[in-house]
Structures are given as C-alpha cells and as structure tokens.
Amino acid sequence: MSVTRYVTPLREGGSLPGIVEGDDLGTYVCKFRGAGQGLKVLVAEVIVAGLAEALDLPTPRLVELSLSADIARYEADEEVQDLLTASVGSNLGVDFLPGSFGFDRADSVPPEVAAKVRWLDGYVANIDRTWRNPNLLMWHSDLWLIDHGAALYFHHSWGQTPPGPERFATAPFDSTGHVFAGADVGGVDRACGDALTDEVLAAIVARVPAAWTSHQDAYVDHLIARRDGGRPWLS
C-alpha cells in the first residue's frame, strides 16, 4: 500500500509519527523507519500487536506503507521533511481510530482484560505502559493497545549474529508503575501461555516484512524461551 498524502504530525511522541492517507482511501498513523531507533521499533510494533491479537486483546490493524520521495518533497516543515526523506520506502501504518480517547481509569477495564495486558507486557518487557504514558485507547467502549516500540529491548544490542535467548528467558520485569500493576496475572497465566504455541509465535514473526529484519528465527527463539523459562517476570 502506498502513502498518497501526509496529513499532519503527531507531536505527542518523540519519534514524530504522522497521520497519512493511503491509496486504499484509509487513514493511518504512520510509524517511520527514519525515526528514533529505526526499523527495530517497527519490528517490535508488529510482533507485539500480533501477540496481543493472539490473546484476544484489541489492537489497531497494521499495514505496510510505501512512502515515496515525492511526499517528502512537498512538505513545508523542515523537521518533518527530513524525517520523510529518511523514511522513503517501507514503513508501518497503524489504522487510525476516529473518536477514540485516552485511557484514564483502571477500574473501567474487566479484571481478565487488565490481567492479560499485564501478562503481555511482562512477556515482551514493555516498559511503556505507565500512568505517565499508558499507550491505551478507549474506542467503542473497548480497550485498545497501541505503541509497542519500547518492547523487546533485547534486539537493540544485536549484531550480525544475535546472541542466544537465555538471558531474556528469565529477565525480570518491574511492574511497579504499570497501569494494571495490581492485576491478578496468575489467573490468566496458563491460558495466555497456551495460546502462544510455537506455531503461533512463528506465524506472528512472519508478519514482519523481510526487508525489516533478517533475524526472524532469533525472535521466535527468544519468544519461546521467554514463554518456557519459568516466567519469573510475572512476579
């Protein structure tokens, strides 16, 4: 899918995502390959969104968006123009949810949903789900999970050959500031783990465009090891 028009930047985040229109007439929040830590953030977005879907947690539809140099050429804002120029090619589009609003009440969420969100964030080591920045939206009375680029931190240290998954398998997760810190994850632990079979994990990682990473097998290995490592990250 191609970007036909850059609409406006979203300046709430440091990576400067933007609202764009696609050639399918849809509206998307575009996460740019030229921003922040680059493609690895987009990889995390795709993988964690897929995991959320497997756990029946709503998250906006993702698409691959092709950005042409022409879009950048006609942008007046110099900062945005530099970002668009650095992002020519394949980027991530997140379906825009019109009328959604920010989450601000933990008691408005069913306990099982809150527990699943807490479980997922522990599993992927997502530190960016605090009251300061919940990365949750309410849309049509449902909770929607967004912005997962801070998860899967381990890949930022990868070189040409990723290390083994042993360290990540048992790495702790501090949930002190999590929006659902008090959720009873023990009640959903088995169901969540069972939902993420080896086949499901492989299929989720396969959604990542091949041009974004050559380490698909390593991601699968890390996710399997984390699932099967005794789950000290739940405590």
C-alpha positions, 0 to 999 in steps of 0.5 A: 500500500502506498502513502498518497498524502501526509496529513499532519504530525503527531507531536505527542511522541518523540519519534514524530509519527504522522497521520497519512492517507493511503491509496486504499482511501484509509487513514493511518498513523504512520510509524517511520523507519527514519525515526528514533531507533529505526526499523527495530521499533517497527519490528517490535510494533508488529510482533507485539500487536500480533501477540496481543491479537493472539490473546484476544486483546484489541489492537489497531490493524497494521499495514505496510506503507510505501512512502515515496520521495515525492511526499517528502518533497512537498512538505513545508516543515523542515523537521518533518521533511527530513524525517520523510526523506529518511523514511522513503520506502517501507514503513508501518501504518497503524489504522487510525481510530476516529473518536477514540480517547485516552485511557484514564481509569483502571477500574473501567477495564474487566479484571481478565482484560487488565490481567492479560495486558499485564501478562503481555507486557511482562512477556515482551518487557514493555516498559511503556505502559505507565500512568505517565504514558499508558499507550491505551485507547478507549474506542467503542467502549473497548480497550485498545493497545497501541505503541509497542516500540519500547518492547523487546529491548533485547534486539537493540544490542544485536549484531550480525549474529544475535546472541542466544535467548537465555538471558531474556528467558528469565529477565525480570520485569518491574511492574511497579508503575504499570497501569494494571500493576495490581492485576491478578496475572496468575489467573490468566497465566496458563491460558495466555501461555497456551495460546502462544504455541510455537506455531503461533509465535512463528506465524506472528514473526512472519508478519514482519516484512523481510526487508525489516529484519533478517533475524526472524528465527532469533525472535521466535527463539527468544519468544519461546524461551521467554514463554518456557523459562519459568516466567519469573517476570510475572512476579 
